[in-house]
Amino acid sequence: MHEYDLIYWLPAGALDKLTFAYTDLSLFFPGMPDEDRTGARVINAVNEELRAQMYPFRKWLLIYDGAPGQEFMLKYIPRDAGHVIVTSRDMSWKQHPSKVDIKNSGNETDTTEILKAYMGDADFIPMDFLIMKDIHKDTSALPLTLGLIAKFVTHIEVDLVQYWAHFAGIRMQYF
């Protein structure tokens, strides 16, 4: 697995949500001119910053979630640098050479075990196990998603309850 300087999730189902997420992402680039942080310009400006692969983001991963189709998305995905994951239910992606079908982890016990394995020596409290049930239900229990949650929680040193409360606030902005 690669170590990334930046992993960023972007809701890709509609242009307004994608633009809003890119506006948030632009805050990671303090040298970017303010006029590039709004509207249609923000996507191209952020992608240019990412293509430059300058400090602090030499290695990055963008996750475009819920992409409607290739024709829409290929206009916005940065090229020639970094890594990209696109999730989509649109069957036109079938023709893409790097397509991978992913199944969910199964049941709540699998989700709990995956999170515990990723999080290592974390001290779990009873509330964490209730949160794991919510995580299972709300994320479709995809192993990649569970791994990103665990990495984020351990990296910023918060517990699952704090993370899930924070995530709920962010989710309200996008959905």
N, C-alpha and C positions, 0 to 999 in steps of 0.2 A: 504494500500500500504506500502511496506517495504521501509525503508530508507537505502540506500546503501552508502558505502564508495567509491565504484568504480562501474561505469556503463561503459562498453566498447563495442563498435560495431566493429565486425570483418567481412569483406567480406569473405564468405566461399565457393564461387563458384569454386575456383581453389586453389591448394596447394600453388603456388607461392604468390598469394594475401594474403592467410591466414598466411603464414610465414612472409610476410612483415608486416602485422598488428600485429602479435605477437612480432616482433622485436621492433615495436613502443611501444607496451604494456610493454616490458621488461624494458623500461626506467623508469617506475614507481617503479622499484625494484633496488635501487642503490647498494645494497650489492651483487647482482648477478655477478658472474665472467664474464668477457668479452667473454671468449671462449664459454659461454652458450648463448650468445646473437645473434648468427648467425646460418644460415642453419637449418638443421633438429633438432638440439639440442634446439633451442629457444622455441619451442612449449612445449616440456616436461619440460624444466626448468621453464618457466612461470607457467605452470599448477602446478608444485610442490610448487612454491611460493604461489599460490592461495590456494592450499589444506592446507597449513600450517596455513592459516587464521591469520596471524600475523599482527601487526600494520604496516601500517595504513589501511589495507584492511581486516577487520574482516568480513564484509558483502559486497558481490560483486555480480554483474550481468553481464554475458557476453551474447551478442546478436550475434549469428552466422547468418548472412544474406545471403540468396540465396544458402543454402546448397544443394549439388547435391543429396545426398541420405544417408540413415542410415549407410550403410557399410563403406562409406568414412568418415563420420563425427564422428562416435562413437570412432574412434581411437584418436581423438583430443580433445574431450570434457572432461574437468576435472570432476572427480567423487568425491563423498563423502564430498562436501563442496560447499558453494555458490549456486547461481541460474543461470540457463541457459535458454535462449530462442533460438529456432532454427526456422528460416523461410525457407520454401522450397516449390517449386512447384512439387517436386517429390512425386508421390503417394505412394511410399513405406513407407512413414511416417504415412500412414493411420493406420497401425497396432500399432503405438505407443500409449500407454494409455493416454498420456497427450495432445493429438492432439486437437487443437482448430482451427476451420475455422474462419478467420477474414475477414470481408468485409470493404471496405473503407468507409470514412465518407460521401460520396455522392458528394456534390457540393462545390464550392469555399466558399459559405456562411457558410456551416457547418464547413469547415476548419478554417475559420476566427473566428467563434464563439468558437470552441474548443480551439484554441490558446489563444484567449482573456480570456476565462474562466481559463485556466491553468496559465496564466501570471498575473492575478489579476489586480493590480493597475498600470500596466505599462502605460507609456505615449506613445501612438502610434502617429507616424507621417505619413503623407500621403504615403511616400515611403514604410512604413511597410506593408500597405495593398497591394501594388504591389508585395512585396516579398511574402506575404501570398499566392498570386495566383501562384507564382513559386513553393512554398513549396507544394501546393496542387498538382500541375502537376508532380513534380519530386519525390514525396514520396508516391504516390498512396493514400495519405491522410489517412493512417492508424492511428487510435486513439493512439496506443502505440507510434508510431513514433512522432506524434504531441506532445504528452505528454513529451517525452524525449527532443525534441527540446525546448519546453517551459521551462522545468526544467533547461536545460543547459544554456539557455539565461538568465534566472533570477538568476541562481546561480553565474555565472561569471560577471553578470551585464553589458551585452552588449545589443545593440538593434538588432532587426532582420536583419537590413541591414549589420551590422558588422558580425553577425553570418553567414549569407548567403554567404558573400564574403569569409569568412574563410572556410566554408564548400565546396565552389566551388574549392578552392585550394587543399583541402584534396581529394576531389572526383577525381581530375585530377591525383593524385598519384595512385589511385586504378583502375580507369577505363580508 
